[in-house]
Amino acid sequence: MTNTTTIRPGTQTTIPSTTMTLRPTLAPRPSPIPTGTYTISSGNGTCIKAVMGLQLMAQNTQTKQTEYTTVDPNATQTSGSCGMVQSELNITFSGGFINFIFVKQAPMYYVSKIESRLQLSSEG
């Protein structure tokens, strides 16, 4: 009597990995500050043309926290004056204003003064 053993090819079973690949947590990115073009003109043409984004930083007097306000250039009013030595750009927006005084000292122009007022939305 003869015993025969048949060996069958084994089947491999792949067990899926249960470990998760951890991805780095991305830091939040601040929103871009919208850019506006602010101009002041007189009879002789444009004396001030400022192309800029405006974001004001102020401290809340109640919470002592620093807050940021971004000015929407589409919701502003511009006024000012053109002078031989000094020109002014005033930008008014909901909650405040920012005023720039420009001085001409040939051959240079520079900002000699910046004034602003801001009512923080958190302070009512």
TIVO-2410 file (N, C-alpha, C; in nm, 3 decimals):
# residues 124
REC num residu      c1      c2      c3 atome chaine
REC   1      M   0.083  -0.115   0.000     N      A
REC   1      M   0.000   0.000   0.000    CA      A
REC   1      M   0.089   0.123   0.000     C      A
REC   2      T   0.049   0.218  -0.080     N      A
REC   2      T   0.128   0.340  -0.096    CA      A
REC   2      T   0.045   0.458  -0.052     C      A
REC   3      N   0.105   0.541   0.030     N      A
REC   3      N   0.040   0.667   0.070    CA      A
REC   3      N   0.096   0.781  -0.016     C      A
REC   4      T   0.008   0.860  -0.071     N      A
REC   4      T   0.051   0.974  -0.151    CA      A
REC   4      T   0.000   1.101  -0.084     C      A
REC   5      T   0.089   1.196  -0.071     N      A
REC   5      T   0.051   1.326  -0.014    CA      A
REC   5      T   0.065   1.430  -0.123     C      A
REC   6      T  -0.039   1.499  -0.148     N      A
REC   6      T  -0.035   1.606  -0.249    CA      A
REC   6      T  -0.022   1.739  -0.176     C      A
REC   7      I   0.076   1.812  -0.217     N      A
REC   7      I   0.097   1.944  -0.157    CA      A
REC   7      I   0.036   2.047  -0.251     C      A
REC   8      R  -0.055   2.120  -0.199     N      A
REC   8      R  -0.118   2.225  -0.280    CA      A
REC   8      R  -0.048   2.358  -0.254     C      A
REC   9      P  -0.036   2.435  -0.358     N      A
REC   9      P   0.027   2.567  -0.336    CA      A
REC   9      P  -0.055   2.647  -0.237     C      A
REC  10      G   0.014   2.708  -0.146     N      A
REC  10      G  -0.055   2.788  -0.045    CA      A
REC  10      G  -0.102   2.922  -0.101     C      A
REC  11      T  -0.202   2.975  -0.044     N      A
REC  11      T  -0.248   3.108  -0.084    CA      A
REC  11      T  -0.200   3.207   0.020     C      A
REC  12      Q  -0.151   3.318  -0.029     N      A
REC  12      Q  -0.105   3.421   0.064    CA      A
REC  12      Q  -0.216   3.521   0.088     C      A
REC  13      T  -0.231   3.556   0.210     N      A
REC  13      T  -0.331   3.656   0.245    CA      A
REC  13      T  -0.257   3.781   0.291     C      A
REC  14      T  -0.292   3.895   0.231     N      A
REC  14      T  -0.231   4.021   0.272    CA      A
REC  14      T  -0.325   4.089   0.369     C      A
REC  15      I  -0.272   4.123   0.482     N      A
REC  15      I  -0.351   4.191   0.583    CA      A
REC  15      I  -0.328   4.341   0.565     C      A
REC  16      P  -0.434   4.417   0.542     N      A
REC  16      P  -0.415   4.562   0.522    CA      A
REC  16      P  -0.361   4.627   0.648     C      A
REC  17      S  -0.277   4.724   0.626     N      A
REC  17      S  -0.217   4.797   0.737    CA      A
REC  17      S  -0.324   4.881   0.806     C      A
REC  18      T  -0.322   4.878   0.936     N      A
REC  18      T  -0.419   4.958   1.011    CA      A
REC  18      T  -0.357   5.087   1.062     C      A
REC  19      T  -0.232   5.109   1.030     N      A
REC  19      T  -0.170   5.233   1.075    CA      A
REC  19      T  -0.201   5.343   0.974     C      A
REC  20      M  -0.223   5.464   1.025     N      A
REC  20      M  -0.254   5.578   0.940    CA      A
REC  20      M  -0.128   5.661   0.918     C      A
REC  21      T  -0.118   5.714   0.800     N      A
REC  21      T  -0.007   5.804   0.773    CA      A
REC  21      T  -0.046   5.942   0.824     C      A
REC  22      L   0.033   5.993   0.915     N      A
REC  22      L   0.004   6.124   0.970    CA      A
REC  22      L   0.063   6.231   0.880     C      A
REC  23      R  -0.019   6.328   0.847     N      A
REC  23      R   0.026   6.439   0.764    CA      A
REC  23      R   0.048   6.560   0.854     C      A
REC  24      P   0.141   6.644   0.819     N      A
REC  24      P   0.166   6.761   0.903    CA      A
REC  24      P   0.046   6.854   0.905     C      A
REC  25      T   0.023   6.916   1.018     N      A
REC  25      T  -0.084   7.014   1.031    CA      A
REC  25      T  -0.034   7.144   0.972     C      A
REC  26      L  -0.110   7.197   0.878     N      A
REC  26      L  -0.069   7.321   0.814    CA      A
REC  26      L  -0.110   7.440   0.899     C      A
REC  27      A  -0.023   7.537   0.905     N      A
REC  27      A  -0.054   7.660   0.978    CA      A
REC  27      A  -0.157   7.739   0.898     C      A
REC  28      P  -0.249   7.806   0.967     N      A
REC  28      P  -0.347   7.886   0.894    CA      A
REC  28      P  -0.277   7.999   0.819     C      A
REC  29      R  -0.327   8.028   0.701     N      A
REC  29      R  -0.270   8.136   0.622    CA      A
REC  29      R  -0.361   8.257   0.632     C      A
REC  30      P  -0.303   8.372   0.657     N      A
REC  30      P  -0.388   8.492   0.663    CA      A
REC  30      P  -0.445   8.524   0.526     C      A
REC  31      S  -0.562   8.583   0.526     N      A
REC  31      S  -0.622   8.625   0.400    CA      A
REC  31      S  -0.542   8.739   0.341     C      A
REC  32      P  -0.531   8.743   0.210     N      A
REC  32      P  -0.459   8.855   0.149    CA      A
REC  32      P  -0.533   8.986   0.174     C      A
REC  33      I  -0.459   9.093   0.191     N      A
REC  33      I  -0.518   9.224   0.215    CA      A
REC  33      I  -0.554   9.283   0.078     C      A
REC  34      P  -0.682   9.318   0.058     N      A
REC  34      P  -0.721   9.373  -0.072    CA      A
REC  34      P  -0.653   9.507  -0.099     C      A
REC  35      T  -0.611   9.527  -0.223     N      A
REC  35      T  -0.539   9.647  -0.262    CA      A
REC  35      T  -0.634   9.745  -0.329     C      A
REC  36      G  -0.621   9.872  -0.292     N      A
REC  36      G  -0.699   9.978  -0.354    CA      A
REC  36      G  -0.608  10.084  -0.412     C      A
REC  37      T  -0.662  10.165  -0.501     N      A
REC  37      T  -0.589  10.278  -0.558    CA      A
REC  37      T  -0.659  10.405  -0.511     C      A
REC  38      Y  -0.585  10.488  -0.440     N      A
REC  38      Y  -0.639  10.611  -0.382    CA      A
REC  38      Y  -0.568  10.729  -0.447     C      A
REC  39      T  -0.645  10.821  -0.508     N      A
REC  39      T  -0.584  10.934  -0.578    CA      A
REC  39      T  -0.642  11.066  -0.532     C      A
REC  40      I  -0.558  11.167  -0.533     N      A
REC  40      I  -0.597  11.305  -0.507    CA      A
REC  40      I  -0.549  11.386  -0.626     C      A
REC  41      S  -0.641  11.463  -0.683     N      A
REC  41      S  -0.607  11.543  -0.801    CA      A
REC  41      S  -0.644  11.689  -0.778     C      A
REC  42      S  -0.577  11.774  -0.855     N      A
REC  42      S  -0.611  11.916  -0.858    CA      A
REC  42      S  -0.617  11.957  -1.005     C      A
REC  43      G  -0.629  12.085  -1.030     N      A
REC  43      G  -0.635  12.133  -1.168    CA      A
REC  43      G  -0.514  12.094  -1.251     C      A
REC  44      N  -0.400  12.074  -1.188     N      A
REC  44      N  -0.276  12.040  -1.258    CA      A
REC  44      N  -0.259  11.890  -1.279     C      A
REC  45      G  -0.352  11.809  -1.234     N      A
REC  45      G  -0.341  11.664  -1.247    CA      A
REC  45      G  -0.337  11.597  -1.111     C      A
REC  46      T  -0.290  11.475  -1.110     N      A
REC  46      T  -0.284  11.396  -0.987    CA      A
REC  46      T  -0.160  11.432  -0.906     C      A
REC  47      C  -0.181  11.463  -0.778     N      A
REC  47      C  -0.065  11.491  -0.691    CA      A
REC  47      C  -0.032  11.373  -0.601     C      A
REC  48      I  -0.132  11.288  -0.572     N      A
REC  48      I  -0.108  11.168  -0.490    CA      A
REC  48      I  -0.176  11.050  -0.558     C      A
REC  49      K  -0.102  10.943  -0.572     N      A
REC  49      K  -0.159  10.815  -0.616    CA      A
REC  49      K  -0.097  10.709  -0.527     C      A
REC  50      A  -0.179  10.651  -0.442     N      A
REC  50      A  -0.132  10.547  -0.350    CA      A
REC  50      A  -0.202  10.415  -0.385     C      A
REC  51      V  -0.124  10.315  -0.418     N      A
REC  51      V  -0.177  10.181  -0.446    CA      A
REC  51      V  -0.133  10.094  -0.329     C      A
REC  52      M  -0.228  10.057  -0.244     N      A
REC  52      M  -0.190   9.988  -0.120    CA      A
REC  52      M  -0.308   9.911  -0.062     C      A
REC  53      G  -0.274   9.817   0.023     N      A
REC  53      G  -0.370   9.749   0.107    CA      A
REC  53      G  -0.356   9.806   0.247     C      A
REC  54      L  -0.467   9.822   0.315     N      A
REC  54      L  -0.464   9.881   0.449    CA      A
REC  54      L  -0.516   9.782   0.552     C      A
REC  55      Q  -0.433   9.756   0.653     N      A
REC  55      Q  -0.473   9.675   0.767    CA      A
REC  55      Q  -0.424   9.748   0.891     C      A
REC  56      L  -0.516   9.779   0.980     N      A
REC  56      L  -0.482   9.851   1.102    CA      A
REC  56      L  -0.481   9.755   1.219     C      A
REC  57      M  -0.388   9.778   1.310     N      A
REC  57      M  -0.373   9.695   1.429    CA      A
REC  57      M  -0.397   9.785   1.550     C      A
REC  58      A  -0.479   9.741   1.642     N      A
REC  58      A  -0.507   9.820   1.763    CA      A
REC  58      A  -0.528   9.726   1.880     C      A
REC  59      Q  -0.508   9.780   1.999     N      A
REC  59      Q  -0.530   9.700   2.120    CA      A
REC  59      Q  -0.668   9.730   2.175     C      A
REC  60      N  -0.745   9.625   2.200     N      A
REC  60      N  -0.875   9.638   2.263    CA      A
REC  60      N  -0.853   9.685   2.406     C      A
REC  61      T  -0.912   9.798   2.443     N      A
REC  61      T  -0.888   9.854   2.577    CA      A
REC  61      T  -0.949   9.770   2.689     C      A
REC  62      Q  -1.049   9.688   2.655     N      A
REC  62      Q  -1.113   9.606   2.758    CA      A
REC  62      Q  -1.040   9.474   2.779     C      A
REC  63      T  -1.008   9.406   2.669     N      A
REC  63      T  -0.947   9.273   2.680    CA      A
REC  63      T  -0.795   9.275   2.670     C      A
REC  64      K  -0.740   9.389   2.630     N      A
REC  64      K  -0.594   9.405   2.611    CA      A
REC  64      K  -0.541   9.315   2.499     C      A
REC  65      Q  -0.630   9.263   2.415     N      A
REC  65      Q  -0.590   9.180   2.303    CA      A
REC  65      Q  -0.567   9.267   2.179     C      A
REC  66      T  -0.470   9.229   2.099     N      A
REC  66      T  -0.444   9.299   1.974    CA      A
REC  66      T  -0.543   9.250   1.869     C      A
REC  67      E  -0.605   9.344   1.799     N      A
REC  67      E  -0.701   9.312   1.695    CA      A
REC  67      E  -0.657   9.376   1.564     C      A
REC  68      Y  -0.695   9.313   1.454     N      A
REC  68      Y  -0.660   9.361   1.320    CA      A
REC  68      Y  -0.788   9.394   1.244     C      A
REC  69      T  -0.787   9.506   1.175     N      A
REC  69      T  -0.898   9.545   1.090    CA      A
REC  69      T  -0.845   9.568   0.949     C      A
REC  70      T  -0.900   9.496   0.853     N      A
REC  70      T  -0.862   9.513   0.713    CA      A
REC  70      T  -0.962   9.606   0.648     C      A
REC  71      V  -0.913   9.708   0.580     N      A
REC  71      V  -0.998   9.806   0.514    CA      A
REC  71      V  -1.036   9.756   0.375     C      A
REC  72      D  -1.165   9.754   0.347     N      A
REC  72      D  -1.215   9.715   0.215    CA      A
REC  72      D  -1.205   9.837   0.124     C      A
REC  73      P  -1.119   9.835   0.022     N      A
REC  73      P  -1.102   9.954  -0.063    CA      A
REC  73      P  -1.228   9.992  -0.140     C      A
REC  74      N  -1.321   9.898  -0.156     N      A
REC  74      N  -1.446   9.928  -0.227    CA      A
REC  74      N  -1.548   9.996  -0.137     C      A
REC  75      A  -1.517  10.008  -0.009     N      A
REC  75      A  -1.610  10.071   0.086    CA      A
REC  75      A  -1.542  10.190   0.154     C      A
REC  76      T  -1.465  10.266   0.076     N      A
REC  76      T  -1.394  10.382   0.130    CA      A
REC  76      T  -1.436  10.508   0.057     C      A
REC  77      Q  -1.410  10.621   0.121     N      A
REC  77      Q  -1.425  10.752   0.058    CA      A
REC  77      Q  -1.291  10.821   0.072     C      A
REC  78      T  -1.247  10.885  -0.036     N      A
REC  78      T  -1.117  10.950  -0.039    CA      A
REC  78      T  -1.135  11.100  -0.054     C      A
REC  79      S  -1.057  11.174   0.024     N      A
REC  79      S  -1.054  11.320   0.011    CA      A
REC  79      S  -0.912  11.364   0.038     C      A
REC  80      G  -0.886  11.491   0.015     N      A
REC  80      G  -0.752  11.543   0.040    CA      A
REC  80      G  -0.727  11.672  -0.032     C      A
REC  81      S  -0.601  11.710  -0.036     N      A
REC  81      S  -0.564  11.836  -0.100    CA      A
REC  81      S  -0.424  11.825  -0.160     C      A
REC  82      C  -0.401  11.907  -0.262     N      A
REC  82      C  -0.270  11.913  -0.328    CA      A
REC  82      C  -0.209  12.050  -0.299     C      A
REC  83      G  -0.086  12.050  -0.253     N      A
REC  83      G  -0.016  12.175  -0.227    CA      A
REC  83      G   0.122  12.172  -0.289     C      A
REC  84      M   0.186  12.286  -0.292     N      A
REC  84      M   0.321  12.296  -0.350    CA      A
REC  84      M   0.423  12.221  -0.264     C      A
REC  85      V   0.407  12.229  -0.133     N      A
REC  85      V   0.502  12.166  -0.041    CA      A
REC  85      V   0.440  12.048   0.032     C      A
REC  86      Q   0.311  12.058   0.062     N      A
REC  86      Q   0.244  11.955   0.142    CA      A
REC  86      Q   0.113  11.914   0.076     C      A
REC  87      S   0.088  11.783   0.072     N      A
REC  87      S  -0.038  11.730   0.019    CA      A
REC  87      S  -0.094  11.630   0.120     C      A
REC  88      E  -0.226  11.610   0.113     N      A
REC  88      E  -0.293  11.527   0.213    CA      A
REC  88      E  -0.384  11.425   0.146     C      A
REC  89      L  -0.383  11.304   0.200     N      A
REC  89      L  -0.471  11.196   0.156    CA      A
REC  89      L  -0.546  11.145   0.278     C      A
REC  90      N  -0.679  11.156   0.274     N      A
REC  90      N  -0.762  11.108   0.384    CA      A
REC  90      N  -0.853  10.998   0.331     C      A
REC  91      I  -0.845  10.881   0.393     N      A
REC  91      I  -0.927  10.766   0.354    CA      A
REC  91      I  -1.021  10.736   0.470     C      A
REC  92      T  -1.151  10.747   0.443     N      A
REC  92      T  -1.253  10.721   0.544    CA      A
REC  92      T  -1.320  10.587   0.514     C      A
REC  93      F  -1.345  10.510   0.618     N      A
REC  93      F  -1.409  10.379   0.604    CA      A
REC  93      F  -1.498  10.356   0.724     C      A
REC  94      S  -1.581  10.253   0.717     N      A
REC  94      S  -1.670  10.223   0.829    CA      A
REC  94      S  -1.586  10.195   0.953     C      A
REC  95      G  -1.604  10.275   1.055     N      A
REC  95      G  -1.531  10.255   1.180    CA      A
REC  95      G  -1.408  10.341   1.196     C      A
REC  96      G  -1.378  10.428   1.098     N      A
REC  96      G  -1.263  10.514   1.120    CA      A
REC  96      G  -1.208  10.581   0.996     C      A
REC  97      F  -1.085  10.627   1.008     N      A
REC  97      F  -1.016  10.692   0.897    CA      A
REC  97      F  -0.866  10.676   0.915     C      A
REC  98      I  -0.793  10.702   0.807     N      A
REC  98      I  -0.648  10.712   0.811    CA      A
REC  98      I  -0.610  10.830   0.723     C      A
REC  99      N  -0.523  10.915   0.773     N      A
REC  99      N  -0.485  11.038   0.707    CA      A
REC  99      N  -0.334  11.042   0.689     C      A
REC 100      F  -0.289  11.065   0.566     N      A
REC 100      F  -0.146  11.073   0.534    CA      A
REC 100      F  -0.112  11.216   0.494     C      A
REC 101      I  -0.007  11.271   0.550     N      A
REC 101      I   0.046  11.401   0.509    CA      A
REC 101      I   0.177  11.375   0.434     C      A
REC 102      F   0.182  11.419   0.309     N      A
REC 102      F   0.302  11.404   0.225    CA      A
REC 102      F   0.371  11.539   0.214     C      A
REC 103      V   0.502  11.539   0.219     N      A
REC 103      V   0.581  11.661   0.207    CA      A
REC 103      V   0.675  11.646   0.089     C      A
REC 104      K   0.687  11.756   0.013     N      A
REC 104      K   0.781  11.759  -0.099    CA      A
REC 104      K   0.902  11.841  -0.056     C      A
REC 105      Q   1.016  11.777  -0.060     N      A
REC 105      Q   1.143  11.842  -0.032    CA      A
REC 105      Q   1.234  11.800  -0.147     C      A
REC 106      A   1.231  11.880  -0.254     N      A
REC 106      A   1.293  11.842  -0.381    CA      A
REC 106      A   1.431  11.783  -0.360     C      A
REC 107      P   1.462  11.675  -0.425     N      A
REC 107      P   1.382  11.600  -0.523    CA      A
REC 107      P   1.302  11.486  -0.461     C      A
REC 108      M   1.279  11.488  -0.330     N      A
REC 108      M   1.213  11.376  -0.262    CA      A
REC 108      M   1.073  11.413  -0.215     C      A
REC 109      Y   0.991  11.309  -0.204     N      A
REC 109      Y   0.861  11.318  -0.139    CA      A
REC 109      Y   0.862  11.216  -0.026     C      A
REC 110      Y   0.799  11.249   0.085     N      A
REC 110      Y   0.793  11.152   0.194    CA      A
REC 110      Y   0.667  11.174   0.277     C      A
REC 111      V   0.630  11.073   0.352     N      A
REC 111      V   0.517  11.083   0.444    CA      A
REC 111      V   0.569  11.144   0.572     C      A
REC 112      S   0.514  11.259   0.609     N      A
REC 112      S   0.561  11.325   0.731    CA      A
REC 112      S   0.473  11.294   0.852     C      A
REC 113      K   0.349  11.252   0.826     N      A
REC 113      K   0.259  11.227   0.938    CA      A
REC 113      K   0.149  11.130   0.896     C      A
REC 114      I   0.115  11.040   0.986     N      A
REC 114      I   0.001  10.950   0.966    CA      A
REC 114      I  -0.087  10.960   1.090     C      A
REC 115      E  -0.215  10.987   1.068     N      A
REC 115      E  -0.312  10.992   1.177    CA      A
REC 115      E  -0.421  10.889   1.147     C      A
REC 116      S  -0.475  10.829   1.251     N      A
REC 116      S  -0.584  10.734   1.228    CA      A
REC 116      S  -0.676  10.729   1.349     C      A
REC 117      R  -0.797  10.685   1.322     N      A
REC 117      R  -0.894  10.658   1.427    CA      A
REC 117      R  -0.963  10.529   1.387     C      A
REC 118      L  -0.982  10.441   1.484     N      A
REC 118      L  -1.043  10.311   1.456    CA      A
REC 118      L  -1.133  10.272   1.572     C      A
REC 119      Q  -1.256  10.242   1.539     N      A
REC 119      Q  -1.350  10.187   1.637    CA      A
REC 119      Q  -1.351  10.036   1.617     C      A
REC 120      L  -1.300   9.962   1.715     N      A
REC 120      L  -1.298   9.816   1.703    CA      A
REC 120      L  -1.439   9.761   1.713     C      A
REC 121      S  -1.471   9.667   1.626     N      A
REC 121      S  -1.605   9.609   1.627    CA      A
REC 121      S  -1.635   9.538   1.759     C      A
REC 122      S  -1.532   9.487   1.825     N      A
REC 122      S  -1.552   9.417   1.953    CA      A
REC 122      S  -1.582   9.514   2.067     C      A
REC 123      E  -1.555   9.643   2.047     N      A
REC 123      E  -1.582   9.741   2.152    CA      A
REC 123      E  -1.712   9.817   2.127     C      A
REC 124      G  -1.784   9.777   2.023     N      A
REC 124      G  -1.914   9.838   1.995    CA      A
REC 124      G  -1.899   9.965   1.925     C      A
***
